[in-house]
Amino acid sequence: MNNIDEIEMNETWQDRFIQEYAYVKTKYEKLHRMIVKYEADALDFKPNCSLELLKRQAAAMGTYLYILEIRSEIEGIELPEVKHE
């Protein structure tokens, strides 16, 4: 058994839920900042993906976060404030 398997066995589903929420929230907010810079023509690189595709990805992630937030209320799971870098 490797370390990942051991960690997963010791975590509750609530711990994994919170980790997933924090991970997706962080990724969503980074993508959102990139989209804002893309629209402002302020990126320091040229994305391979179209702005429309990135916006669709952000919308799907936002919907998923919304679902996780509703579920956290139903399940009684307190979600952490996600700190930004």
Buried (B, 14 or more C-beta within 10 A) or exposed (E): EEEEEEEEEEEEEEEEBBEEBBEBBBBBBEBBEBBEEBEEEEEEEEEEEEEEEBBEBBEEBBEBBEEBEEEBEEEEBEBEEEEEE
